[in-house]
Amino acid sequence: MFVKVLALRGIKTPVEEIPAIEAKQDAMVKTLEAVLVKHAGAFLVNDQVTLADIQIFFEFTDLLVSNKSWDQYPNISAWNN
């Protein structure tokens, strides 16, 4: 997914690097999901929006607008909405 976003921006990714990039991306998404579970899915740090939510939102914007199904990450879906 991230590789597709890079391609849209004109950045070519060597084919041999794609599995490592996708593995890191999956790890980041799973970490974000775990943090949201820990905080009941509302926000990253406490019960209101903080700079952490804003920063992560912009870091994940490309991923969130992709065609990826977020069904397996219900807390990310709720946080994004």
Secondary structure as the mmCIF struct_conf table of DSSP 4:
data_model
#
loop_
_struct_conf.conf_type_id
_struct_conf.id
_struct_conf.beg_label_comp_id
_struct_conf.beg_label_asym_id
_struct_conf.beg_label_seq_id
_struct_conf.end_label_comp_id
_struct_conf.end_label_asym_id
_struct_conf.end_label_seq_id
HELX_RH_AL_P HELX_RH_AL_P1 PHE A 2 LEU A 8
TURN_TY1_P TURN_TY1_P1 ARG A 9 GLY A 10
HELX_RH_3T_P HELX_RH_3T_P1 VAL A 15 GLU A 17
HELX_RH_AL_P HELX_RH_AL_P2 ILE A 18 LYS A 38
TURN_TY1_P TURN_TY1_P2 HIS A 39 ALA A 42
BEND BEND1 LEU A 44 GLN A 48
HELX_RH_AL_P HELX_RH_AL_P3 LEU A 51 LEU A 64
TURN_TY1_P TURN_TY1_P3 VAL A 65 VAL A 65
BEND BEND2 SER A 66 ASN A 67
TURN_TY1_P TURN_TY1_P4 ASP A 71 GLN A 72
HELX_RH_AL_P HELX_RH_AL_P4 PRO A 74 ASN A 80
#
